[in-house]
Amino acid sequence: MTSLYSLLHLLVDGICAFSMFGRFLPHGNQTINFLLYNFCAFALQMPFGTILDFFIKQEKCSRTTKIPCFVAIIGVLFTLLGTFTHPILLGIGNALFHVGGGVGTIYEDHAKHWKGRGLGIFVAPGALGLYLGTLAAKNEIAQDWLWIICSIMLLCCAFAINQARKFLPFCYIEQSSASFDNSTFTMQNGTVSYNVYPQNSTQRNLAPLCVALCCLLVVILRSYVGMKVLFPWKTSIFSGVLAVMSIVFGKIAGGFLAARYGILKISITSLFFAAIAYLCSDIMLFGIIALFLFNMTMPITLYLMVCLFLRMPGFSFGFLTFGLFLGFLPAYFGFPTIISGNLIGCVGSVLSMLLLYASLHTTSCSI
């Protein structure tokens, strides 16, 4: 299912980029349409995810893994409808798919002991889809390709429905059953352990909220840096593909390496060297390394949120994508910055490293 969700992620983001840059923005109010799409696609994931969590909680164990699958399929259908109608429907479809596919991936990742590896696989193809869709729109690729992609997406949906019937149910774990007193969350088919330093009950209860806030700030910084940092060497399709593939493989590597060596080590190491690489990112090699390392924390922040809020995977996913929307706003409205160029990437990496270190020092996560 994670492979299927990942393929659909690539196609959904690709068709959204193609529709926005090839159909809606050239023939409408670019400023309003772009803002409306981004709001619906990113900000709405948090309320959609919260609603999904509520319905899953009502189902207990019977159809827990099927509901996210059907939400993802509805998202695909809304995306296809929005492609031919309006950016609002396009954005809503994108949001529904991400929430459904994200929660479905979270369940499979947890059930198969992947410890966040599946999250990296799921989030990675989106960047490639956005790039290919934008490239297709700018080069005026034949409209016939649009119908081919739509047909592939519908076939994937049909296959997803068939697979969801075979997938094992996942029992929701009551968060109240997990106790900070013994520093351990015991979950189905695995254990996520927390060594909580504060002994005071108030501090202990605030620790997950502090981690969530730090994760949100890291995502905001990631979005903002992605919008503001420009690479002078990114002038051809070849260099563009190298840049986007470094982002894709960075996200995948982040999930795998964090599961193997631990969140704290990989977060600090990747962001420290990303900060150094950004200083020299005018050179293609260092720019690619910076993008690779900087994006490694994407599945890490998501996995941290999922571990902290066991009963709310939909909210956790949407909470962080809301951060992507917040990071997009300063660049969209043209707010001035104190620093510019490569320094933005360097400072963003350092701040992200400090935030993750502070959060993991408050609640040390052993996976």
Legacy VTK file of the C-alpha trace (Angstrom):
# vtk DataFile Version 3.0
C-alpha trace
ASCII
DATASET POLYDATA
POINTS 367 float
0.000 0.000 0.000
2.841 2.413 0.748
4.274 1.856 -2.737
0.863 2.508 -4.224
0.325 5.646 -2.143
3.788 6.860 -3.182
3.029 6.388 -6.874
-0.267 8.216 -6.469
1.555 10.957 -4.550
3.792 11.542 -7.553
0.830 11.574 -9.946
-1.424 13.766 -7.777
1.251 16.410 -7.208
2.272 16.216 -10.849
-1.230 16.769 -12.173
-1.821 19.581 -9.669
1.336 21.387 -10.815
0.422 20.813 -14.460
-3.099 22.142 -13.919
-2.008 25.212 -11.948
0.863 26.313 -14.192
-0.585 25.100 -17.462
-4.303 25.848 -17.107
-5.358 28.074 -14.210
-2.568 30.579 -13.588
-2.035 31.654 -17.238
-5.763 32.267 -17.774
-6.988 33.693 -14.474
-6.164 35.791 -11.457
-2.750 34.356 -10.645
-2.412 35.957 -7.218
-5.760 34.748 -5.870
-5.742 31.342 -7.554
-2.270 30.510 -6.282
-3.170 31.486 -2.719
-6.486 29.615 -2.818
-4.860 26.449 -4.101
-2.081 26.476 -1.519
-4.513 27.176 1.316
-6.797 24.306 0.305
-3.934 21.900 -0.464
-1.914 22.488 2.714
-3.862 24.340 5.414
-6.973 22.140 5.084
-5.043 18.952 5.792
-5.151 19.625 9.528
-8.976 19.811 9.838
-9.385 16.949 7.350
-6.925 14.852 9.335
-8.717 15.618 12.600
-12.043 14.524 11.106
-10.409 11.347 9.768
-9.028 10.559 13.234
-12.524 10.918 14.686
-14.076 8.458 12.245
-11.234 5.963 12.694
-11.650 6.147 16.451
-15.337 5.266 16.088
-14.496 2.207 14.003
-12.043 0.780 16.573
-10.437 -2.150 14.713
-12.907 -3.192 12.028
-12.124 -0.836 9.158
-9.302 1.271 10.516
-6.966 0.806 7.544
-9.721 0.964 4.922
-10.998 4.429 5.855
-7.718 6.229 5.010
-7.597 4.354 1.702
-11.078 5.536 0.738
-10.222 9.109 1.795
-7.146 8.972 -0.447
-9.260 7.708 -3.356
-11.818 10.481 -2.819
-8.890 12.883 -2.863
-7.718 11.515 -6.212
-11.232 11.888 -7.663
-11.507 15.478 -6.382
-8.089 16.197 -7.883
-9.193 14.904 -11.273
-12.401 16.938 -11.036
-10.481 20.035 -9.994
-8.105 19.641 -12.930
-10.954 20.545 -15.266
-12.901 22.946 -13.024
-11.287 25.161 -10.350
-8.127 25.462 -8.167
-10.214 25.153 -4.984
-11.411 21.651 -5.896
-7.900 20.809 -7.035
-6.484 21.868 -3.671
-9.169 20.036 -1.683
-8.449 16.857 -3.638
-4.738 17.241 -2.971
-5.369 17.707 0.761
-7.699 14.713 1.028
-5.274 12.457 -0.800
-2.315 13.475 1.345
-4.229 12.933 4.575
-5.652 9.558 3.513
-2.421 8.311 1.969
-0.343 9.682 4.829
-2.425 8.004 7.540
-2.561 4.765 5.546
1.235 4.827 5.273
1.568 5.544 9.003
-0.473 2.422 9.792
1.517 0.192 7.448
4.815 1.637 8.659
3.830 0.874 12.226
2.410 -2.594 11.551
5.537 -3.702 9.668
8.090 -2.255 12.123
9.559 0.188 9.581
10.090 2.860 12.262
9.513 5.772 9.881
11.063 4.311 6.742
7.648 4.145 5.072
7.021 7.823 5.802
10.168 8.792 3.919
9.123 6.669 0.957
5.654 8.228 0.889
6.629 11.902 1.171
9.581 11.724 -1.253
7.854 11.429 -4.693
5.838 14.632 -4.211
8.797 16.861 -5.091
9.436 14.891 -8.282
5.757 15.110 -9.230
5.711 18.873 -8.725
8.815 19.321 -10.849
7.633 17.096 -13.693
4.159 18.679 -13.677
5.610 22.194 -13.760
8.039 21.206 -16.506
5.232 19.684 -18.561
3.117 22.841 -18.202
5.945 25.200 -19.177
6.883 23.100 -22.212
3.247 22.760 -23.290
3.236 18.976 -23.312
0.349 17.579 -25.341
-2.995 17.383 -23.553
-3.199 13.701 -24.467
-0.784 13.008 -21.628
-3.304 14.458 -19.207
-5.871 11.799 -20.103
-3.244 9.057 -19.865
-2.225 10.173 -16.371
-5.872 10.405 -15.290
-6.457 6.845 -16.503
-3.393 5.579 -14.606
-4.618 7.301 -11.425
-8.030 5.663 -11.717
-6.417 2.246 -12.232
-4.284 2.828 -9.135
-7.434 3.687 -7.170
-9.102 0.460 -8.267
-6.016 -1.508 -7.248
-5.913 0.326 -3.889
-9.501 -0.690 -3.137
-8.623 -4.309 -3.854
-5.503 -4.146 -1.679
-7.314 -2.438 1.205
-9.621 -5.438 1.501
-6.612 -7.682 2.141
-4.724 -5.402 4.492
-4.748 -6.429 8.142
-6.805 -4.272 10.484
-4.925 -1.991 12.836
-6.247 -1.544 16.358
-6.156 1.974 17.655
-4.223 2.346 20.889
-5.625 4.587 23.544
-3.026 7.196 24.399
-4.133 7.085 28.004
-2.856 3.504 28.187
0.652 4.787 27.570
2.356 6.242 30.579
5.190 8.684 30.917
5.747 7.276 34.410
7.533 4.235 33.006
8.946 6.279 30.096
7.498 3.880 27.548
4.766 3.959 24.946
3.778 0.381 24.160
2.109 0.122 20.782
0.940 -2.700 18.526
3.823 -4.761 17.122
6.498 -2.503 18.575
7.627 -0.115 21.252
8.525 3.545 21.112
10.406 4.512 24.232
10.707 7.977 25.710
13.082 8.958 28.451
11.356 12.019 29.787
13.723 14.233 31.742
11.185 16.444 33.570
9.840 14.659 36.647
7.257 17.319 37.426
3.841 16.260 36.099
3.157 19.653 34.501
6.494 19.660 32.719
5.927 16.049 31.703
2.581 16.871 30.123
3.998 19.920 28.327
6.925 17.972 26.837
4.962 16.551 23.832
3.535 20.009 23.104
7.028 21.507 23.120
8.233 18.830 20.711
5.225 19.432 18.448
5.899 23.182 18.407
9.572 22.597 17.576
8.611 20.215 14.748
6.175 22.804 13.388
8.851 25.513 13.431
11.282 23.187 11.653
8.714 22.553 8.910
8.013 26.294 8.581
11.742 26.910 8.182
12.030 24.110 5.619
9.217 25.601 3.563
10.580 29.134 3.840
14.129 28.131 2.883
12.784 26.155 -0.068
10.952 29.243 -1.301
13.777 31.751 -0.779
17.037 30.001 -1.669
17.867 30.131 -5.376
20.631 28.205 -7.110
22.377 30.001 -10.017
23.438 26.679 -11.529
19.846 25.448 -11.818
19.357 26.616 -15.408
18.662 23.430 -17.367
16.448 20.370 -17.202
19.479 18.272 -16.263
20.409 20.456 -13.281
16.748 20.720 -12.288
16.395 16.930 -12.266
19.549 16.591 -10.164
18.206 19.121 -7.668
14.794 17.497 -7.323
16.235 13.983 -7.096
18.520 15.112 -4.277
15.386 16.233 -2.424
13.636 12.929 -3.152
16.534 10.739 -2.026
17.200 13.000 0.938
13.715 12.369 2.299
14.005 8.626 1.753
17.452 8.520 3.343
16.226 10.512 6.330
13.614 7.902 7.171
15.965 4.949 6.734
18.972 6.427 8.519
16.936 7.731 11.466
15.423 4.273 11.918
18.906 2.745 11.819
21.007 5.208 13.816
18.456 7.238 15.764
16.609 10.501 15.263
18.943 12.697 17.292
22.173 11.622 15.567
20.791 11.912 12.048
18.984 15.215 12.684
22.030 16.953 14.138
24.499 15.493 11.647
22.427 16.177 8.524
21.520 19.751 9.470
25.044 20.621 10.632
26.561 19.607 7.308
23.615 21.098 5.402
24.431 24.479 6.960
28.039 24.191 5.755
26.990 23.028 2.287
24.542 25.927 1.897
27.408 28.401 2.307
28.918 27.044 -0.910
25.644 26.175 -2.657
26.463 28.448 -5.612
28.539 25.468 -6.727
26.322 22.679 -8.063
27.885 19.848 -6.045
27.482 21.650 -2.727
23.971 22.820 -3.646
22.879 19.245 -4.327
24.454 18.063 -1.057
22.700 20.878 0.830
19.308 19.936 -0.609
19.879 16.257 0.156
20.877 16.851 3.780
18.353 19.585 4.532
15.395 17.457 3.440
16.381 14.428 5.522
14.422 15.780 8.486
11.056 15.725 6.696
10.096 12.119 7.608
11.820 12.575 10.977
9.571 15.431 12.103
6.510 13.539 10.898
7.533 10.358 12.741
8.141 12.331 15.928
4.635 13.770 15.746
3.101 10.357 15.088
4.924 8.831 18.047
3.880 11.639 20.387
0.210 11.697 19.379
-0.633 8.032 18.893
-4.366 8.523 18.533
-4.130 11.403 16.082
-2.095 10.425 12.999
-4.333 12.511 10.730
-3.979 15.584 12.901
-0.213 15.013 13.188
0.165 14.850 9.413
-2.023 17.903 8.822
-0.401 19.880 11.630
2.968 19.729 9.892
1.601 20.441 6.413
-0.013 23.540 7.908
3.570 24.538 8.693
4.382 24.245 4.978
1.593 26.738 4.260
2.836 29.146 6.937
6.357 28.983 5.504
5.004 29.777 2.050
3.240 33.005 3.123
6.242 35.340 3.737
7.669 34.649 0.281
4.214 34.896 -1.297
3.547 38.338 0.187
7.092 39.498 -0.490
8.106 40.205 3.094
11.674 41.572 3.285
14.408 39.455 4.869
17.397 40.522 6.947
19.623 37.993 5.217
19.514 36.681 1.682
21.008 34.156 -0.688
22.974 31.213 0.661
22.862 32.549 4.223
19.116 31.841 4.425
19.768 28.144 3.876
22.642 28.132 6.360
20.707 29.962 9.085
17.583 27.852 8.430
19.634 24.665 8.867
21.235 25.883 12.096
17.902 26.990 13.573
16.285 23.673 12.604
19.164 21.790 14.225
18.818 23.766 17.462
15.043 23.279 17.539
15.268 19.526 17.038
18.074 19.228 19.560
16.068 21.181 22.131
12.950 19.091 21.541
14.790 15.775 21.654
16.686 16.862 24.751
13.349 17.599 26.441
11.883 14.288 25.381
14.659 11.938 24.396
13.225 9.574 21.794
14.677 6.089 21.509
13.300 4.202 18.526
LINES 1 368
367 0 1 2 3 4 5 6 7 8 9 10 11 12 13 14 15 16 17 18 19 20 21 22 23 24 25 26 27 28 29 30 31 32 33 34 35 36 37 38 39 40 41 42 43 44 45 46 47 48 49 50 51 52 53 54 55 56 57 58 59 60 61 62 63 64 65 66 67 68 69 70 71 72 73 74 75 76 77 78 79 80 81 82 83 84 85 86 87 88 89 90 91 92 93 94 95 96 97 98 99 100 101 102 103 104 105 106 107 108 109 110 111 112 113 114 115 116 117 118 119 120 121 122 123 124 125 126 127 128 129 130 131 132 133 134 135 136 137 138 139 140 141 142 143 144 145 146 147 148 149 150 151 152 153 154 155 156 157 158 159 160 161 162 163 164 165 166 167 168 169 170 171 172 173 174 175 176 177 178 179 180 181 182 183 184 185 186 187 188 189 190 191 192 193 194 195 196 197 198 199 200 201 202 203 204 205 206 207 208 209 210 211 212 213 214 215 216 217 218 219 220 221 222 223 224 225 226 227 228 229 230 231 232 233 234 235 236 237 238 239 240 241 242 243 244 245 246 247 248 249 250 251 252 253 254 255 256 257 258 259 260 261 262 263 264 265 266 267 268 269 270 271 272 273 274 275 276 277 278 279 280 281 282 283 284 285 286 287 288 289 290 291 292 293 294 295 296 297 298 299 300 301 302 303 304 305 306 307 308 309 310 311 312 313 314 315 316 317 318 319 320 321 322 323 324 325 326 327 328 329 330 331 332 333 334 335 336 337 338 339 340 341 342 343 344 345 346 347 348 349 350 351 352 353 354 355 356 357 358 359 360 361 362 363 364 365 366
